[in-house]
Amino acid sequence: MKDNRYIELFSNPGKVLLDDIPVLNYDDFAAFLDSLMGEEGTHCVAYFVVPLPDKYKFICCMAADENHAILLCSHEQPLDPALSLQALTARHFQFHVFEREIHENFGIGFHGHPWLKPIRFPFDRADQSKGMNDYPFYSIDGDELHEVGVGPIHAGIIEPGHFRFICHGELVLHLEIHLGYQHRGVERLFVERPGTLKQSVLAESIAGDTAVGHALAYAGLIDSLAGYDVPEQLAAERIIALELERIAMHIGDTAALCTDIAYQFGQVVNEALRTVIINTTQLWCGNRFGKGLIRHGGTNYPLTDDISSQVLKNLDDVQARYLQVTDRIFSLPSVLGRFEGTGKVTTMQASLIGAVGMAAKSSGMYRDIRWSHPFSAYAGQLYEPVMLEKGDVWSRAMLRKLEVEKSMAVIRELIREFTIDDLRFTIEGAPQLKIENRKSKMVSKPAYDPPLAPSSLAISMVEGWRGEICHVAMTDSAGHIIHYKAKDPSFHNWMALALAVRNQEISDFPLCNKSFNLSYCGNDL
């Protein structure tokens, strides 16, 4: 029997007509989400408000990992400045960032919310009387306690963010992370600046170290709304670019982790190896971070045989040296003494906050969009994510090493698929597929500004190197984008860092911080 409380999508990216998304009263909406949250692997990927002339339209997108589905439902509320709803966060903490964002943007209250504070400070926030300097930090009274503030300007060349520690001696009792210093109005620009070329460049700029991941999420969204059937070769090239980005960032983070424990040999070797990978991307498209490489509807940089050969050659060289240096890193007692047991996030904590990506997989959660909601060339494949259970710095470092190896294997198989006829291949446990002369299928140039499906909602999810990226767009009756939501995995995972440093010495904070390597601008948008 059909359940009329939601509509399901089984494709990623995918789209639905706005009128097909069920509208529930709030009590039924909350009860439905309560039932979903009782299921294994179900989590919220997007919950936002669209202001309409006569009402607020709330839309929630839930990922059912085990069923490989996306569930959409909604509720509507009057334009009432005194509107207040029962907080979902009181029962399911992972909703805290979504409800905080809605409260900040529209002034809608959520009674029972334990932490209803701003998260971004956009210029058009509902309460203009409060600013960055008025942020209500949590405090604890005690003669033996002291507070330590770090940032927003840091000693290194990094983005701005403020960290407020409450300590007993050297022991961290609580960390609160205050962001929002560089809110750029990205989502608003997607609506106000039409033109898919402009928007592609904007997507690449959401988080500079995830240019490919966010560009791919945007391209998938537009491809879906435009009804573009992505050729298999283009789908493969997009995944090759995404996995090159993952490899580069994971190796760079391995170097940074070595820096934070003063292991200089590990630092310099990994920095050099990262350079080889990003220079490979530059050889392909002219930009080390892959900007310009991913475009909807086609590509300006097809993967030629010459570039494919160089990619394979560089992967072989980097893998041999990376495995050598990581074997040393993960066998040195001085390194293990700093990594093991430091900054632990339990499986229960990761689940409660809705952690995604590395923060989830290193804490025993089986959460990876390549497996749960396969996209692009991952569609039809059985991708098995890497998972570790200790949830400490060692797990987050080791996960990077294991993912680098797996990403290299994926790239090799995809390149061979489209350069050798009649090849049988598999991606680590996937059903064996027979490929027949696919390389003869040509990929066209991008076709900018295609007509988009009217009165529709599209959602696109990508497993970036940090984790789950989600883009959502709504169109009006003429097919123009009227609302856009973009979510970087950092949006979920900053709370994981705050939990990781509890009961640690404050001197462990830089190491814990780097083990997550979250994005400030990915949160601030």
N, C-alpha and C positions, 0 to 999 in steps of 0.2 A: 504494500500500500504506500502510495506516495506521501511523503512528509511535506506539508505545505509551509513549513516554517523557514525553509531555506532552499536555495538552488545550488546545484553542484557543478563544478567544472572539473573535467578530468584531463584537460590539456594545459600545458604551461609553455608559452603564454596562452591565454584564452580570453574570450569576451562573452558578454551576455547583454541582452537588452535591459535597460534600466527598469522598464515596466515589469520585467520578469523576476526582479529581486523582491521577495516577499517583504511586506511592511507589517511589523508586529507592534502591538502595544508594548510599553517598556517592561512590564512585568513578565510577559511571555518571552520577550527578547532576552531578558536576564536569565529566566528559567532555562531557555534553550542553551545559552552559553554555559550555564551551570552543568547541564547534562553533557555537553561536549567536553568540558574540562575534566570530567570523570573518566574520559577515554585515554588510553595510552597513546602518547605521541601527538596529541592534538594541541595546537598552540595558536595564538593570535599573531597574524602577520601584518594586519592593518586594521585600525579602527579610527575613523575620522568623521568630521562633520562637514557637510556641504551646505553653506548658507543659501537659501532660496528666498525669493521675494516675500513669501508669506510664512516660512517655516524653516526649521533646521532639519536636515536629513542626515541621520546617523547611518553609516555603513560599516559593517564589520566583515572582515575576510579571515576565515579560520582555515588553517592547514590541518588536514587529517592525514598524518604521515603514513599510517599503516594502510589506509585505503587509497593513498596517492591521489587525493581529491582536495579541492578548494571549495569551502562552503561559504556562501554569501547570504547575509540577512540584513535587515535594516529596521529602524524605527524612526518616527518623526515626532517633533516637538514644536510647540508654538514659539514665536520670537518673543520670549518673555525674559527681561533682564534679571528677574528673580528666579529663573528656572534652576531647580536643583533636583538631581536624581540620586537614587541609592547607588553607592559606588560598587562597581564590580570588584575593585581592588581589595575591598574588605574580605572577599572570599578567595580571590585569585590574584595574587600579587603581580603577576606579569602584566596585568592591565594598567599598572600604576603610571607608566610613561605615557600611554595613550590618553588616559583620563586627565593627566596633568597638562598635556598639550592642548586638549580640547578646552579645559578650564582657562588656560592662559590666553588662548586665541579668542574665545567667545564669552568668557565670564560665566560659563555654565558651572554650577556647583555640583559637587559629588559628595553628599553627606556620608560619613563613615570612612572616607578616604584618609589613610593615616599619614599621608605625605604630600598634600596638595600644594606643591610649590612650582614656580616657573622652571622651565627647562631650556628655553631658548631666548627669551626677551626679544621677540620680533618687534619691528617698529610700529606695527599696527595691532599690538596686543590690546586686549580688552581693558586692562587696568593701566592707564598711562601714569598714574600717580606713583607707581613703584618702578625703580630702576635697578641696575646691576648692583649698586652699592647698598640696596635695601634688602638683599637676599636674606631670608630668615634661616640662618644656620642653626642646626641642632646644637644644643649645649648641655653640659653636665656640670653641676656644681660640686666642688670638692677642693679642699685646701691642698691636696696632693696631686691635683690634676693640672695640666697646662695645655694650651692650644698652640699648634704650629701651623702657620699658613705658608703655602708654597704657590707661587705664581700670582696672577696670571702670566706675568713675564718670567720666562725661565732662563737658566744659564745657557742652555743649548739653543740652537736655532730650530725651535718647534713652535707649534701653534699655541695660542693662549688658552689657558684653563686654570682654575683655582682649586687647590686641594686644602681642605681644612681638617687637620688631625686633632683629636682629643687623646692625650697620652697620659699614662701613669708611668713616670720615668721615661724609659725608652720604649715601653710597651704601648702599642696602638689599641685604644679601646674602640675608636670610631673614626671613620673617614667619611667626609661628605665632599662630593665633587660638584663644583659649580661651573657650568659651561654657559655658552650663549654670547661669548665675546665677539664672535665674527659672523653673526647671522646675516646672510646675504639675500634672503628672500628668494631662494632658488625655485621653490614650488610656484610662487606667484609669477616668476619670470616665464615658466613654461606656458602659462595662460596668456600673459600680456605680450609676449614676444613670439608671435606665430612664425612658422617656417621650420621645417624639420631639420634643415641643416643647422640653423641657429640652436635648435633644441638638442641636436646631437652633440654639439660642442658644449652646451650647458651641462648635459648629462655627464660628459667626461670630466667636468670640473667639480662635481659634487664632492668627490674625495680624490685628490690628485694621485694617490698611490693605488687607486682602484679605478683608473680611467676605463680600462677594458670591461670590468665587471658592470659598472653603471651604464656604460654605453651599450652593452649587450642587453641589459634589462630594458633600456629605452627602445632599442631597435626591435626587440621582441614585441613590445607594446604596439609600436606603429605597424609592424608587419601584421599583427593580429587584427588591428582596426582596419587596415587597408586590404585585408584578405589576401596577403602575399604568401604564396607557398614557397618556403625557403628551400632552395635546391640542397641536395645532400652534401655536395662539395662545399658550399658556402657555410652550411651548418658545421661541418667538420673544421673549416678554417677558423670560425669563431671560437670553437672550443680549444683549438691549438693556441690561439692568442690568449684566451682566458687562463689556460694552464701555464703558459709561459709567464704570465703575470704572477700567478700563484708561486711558481718556482722562484722567481726573482725576489719576491717579498719574503718568502720563508727563509731563503738563504741570507738575505739582508738582516732579518731578525735574528738568525743564528749568530751572525756577527755582532749584533747589538747586545745580545745576551752575554756573549763573551766579554764585550767591553765593560759591562756592568759588574763583572766579577774579576776584572783586571787580567783576563787571559788573552794576552795580546796576539799570540800566534793564531788562535781560533778566530779572532777578530779580523786580522788582515787577510788571511786566506779566504774567508767567506766573503769579505768585501770584494776581493778580486773576482771571485766566482760569480757573485751577483752582477758585476760589471759585464762579464761575458754574456750573461743571459739578456740583460737589458740592451746590450749592443746588438744582440741577435734580433730583438724586436725592432731596433732602429734600422738594421739592414733590410728588414721586411717592409716597413712603412715610413721610415724616415724620422721616427720619434721613439725615444727609448722607453717611454711609458705607454706606447700603443695608441696615442691620440691620432685620430684620423683613420684608424684601421677598421673600426666597426661602424658600419652605416646600414640603415634599414634598406631593404630592397635590392641589395647588391654590395659590391666592394670596389674600391679604387685600387686595391692592392692584392690581386689574386696571388695565391701561393704557388709560385713557379717551381719547376724541378730544381733549378739552381738554388733557390732559397731553401727549399725542402732539404736538399743535400747538406747545406750549411747548418740548418737547424739540427739535423741528426748528428752531424760531426761535433757541433758545440755541446749537445746534450751528452754525448759519450765522454767528451773531455771533462765537462763539469761534474758529471756523476762520479767518475773515477776519483777525482780529487775531493769531492764533497764527502763521499763515503769514507775516504781516508781520514779526513780531518774530523768528521763526526765520530768515527770510531775512537779517536783520541779524546774528544770532548766528553763522550759518555762513558769513558773508562777511567778518567783522572779522578782520584779521590778528592782533590781540591775543588773540582767542578761539581762533583756529585754532592759534596758537603754543603754547597750553597744552593743547589737546585732541589735536592730531594727534601720533601716535607715543607718547603717554603711556599707560602701563599696558596694554601689549599682551599679549593671550593668543592664542596661535596656534591654528589649527584642530586640530593634533595634540594640543596640551595640553587643549583643550576636549573633544576626543573621549576622551582617556585618563581624564579625571576624571568623565566622564558628565555634562557640563554640559547644562543645559536652559534653555529660555526665552531671554531677552535675551542672557544670557552665551554661549549656544550660537550663536544666530542672528547676533550681531555678530562672531563669529569664524569664519564660513563654514560653519556646520552647519545643515542643513535639518531643524530639529527644532521642531515645533509641533503640539500635540495637535489643534488645529482642522483640520489637514491629515491627520495620520497616524492619528488615532483620533477622528473627528468625533463630537461629542456634541450633544444638544439640537437646536436649529435648524440646526446645522452638518451634521447627518447628511444625506447625500444631496447635499451641496454640495461643490464642488471648491474649497476654500479654498487660496490660494497665499500662503504666508507671506513676509514681507519678510526678506531675508537680506543681510548685508554681510560683508566678508571681512577687514578690517584688524585687527579685534579690539582696537582702542584706545579711549580715552575718546571720541574723535570718533565712532567707529562706534556706541558704546552711546548717545551723545546723538542722533545722526542716526536711529538705529533707532526711538527714541521718537517723533520727528517723523513718520516714515513710518507707524508704527503708529497714531498719532493720526488721520491722514488716512484710513487704511484702516478703522479702527473707526467713524469717522463715516459712511463710505459704507455699511458693514454696517447700522448703526442706521437710516439713512434708508431703505434698501431693505426692512428688516423692518417698519418702521412703515407704509410705503406698501403693503406686502403685505397687511396686516390692516386697512387703512382704505379701500382702493379695490378694488371688485369687478373680476373678470376682468382682472387685471393680469399682464403678462408681465414678469418681472424676472430679474436675474442678479447674482451676487456675483463680480465681477471674474474672468471666465473660467469660471464654473460653467455647466453646461448650463441652457438657458433653460426655466423651468417656467411652466406656466399656472396661475394661482391663480383659483379660482372661488368667490366668495362665502364665503370662509373666516371673515370677521368675524362671521358669524352663529353660529359655534360658541362657546358660553359656557364660561367657565372657572369651576370650582367653588371653594368655600372649602377650605382644607386639612382633611383628615380625619386627625387625630392618632391615633397608636398603632394602626396597622393591623396585622393578623396578618402575620408575616413568614415567608418560606419556611424550613422547618426543615432542619437539617443541611446548610447551604449556605455558600458563600463568594461574596461580591459585591465587585466592584471598580468604582470610578468615577474617571475622570480628567478634569480640566478644565485648559484653558490659561489660568491666571491671568495677571495683568499681569507678574509676574516669570517665569512659566513653568509648568512641569508640576506640577499638584497631583494627588495620588493618595490616595484613601481606600479602605480595605479593611475589610470586616466579615465575621465568621464567626458563624453561629448554631448553637444546639444543637438537639436533637430536638424541642423545644417552640417553636422559632422565636425564642428569646431571644438577643440578642447576647452572645457569650462572649469575643470578642476583637476589638479595633479597632486599626487602624493608620492614622495620618494622616501625610502627607508634604508639607511645603512645599517649593517649589523651592530655597529657601535651603539645604536639607539637602545638595544637590549642589554648590551654587555658591560656598560660602565658600572652598573650595580655589582657585577661580578668582581671587578677590581676592588670596589669598596669592601666587599665581603672578604676578599683574599687577604687583605692586610690586617684584619682583626686578629689581635693577640700575636701579631708579629712585631719585631723591633722596627722602629721607624726607619732604620738604615736599610731594611729590606724593601722599602717601597720602590726605589728605582728599578730593582730587579723584577718585582711583581708587575710594575707598570709596563716594562718592556716585554714581559712574557705575554701580555695581552696585545700590546701595541694598538690601542684603539684610536679612532679618528675623532678629533675635536670638530673639524669642519663637517665630517659626516653626520655628527649629531646636530650641529648648529644649522646646517643648510643655509 
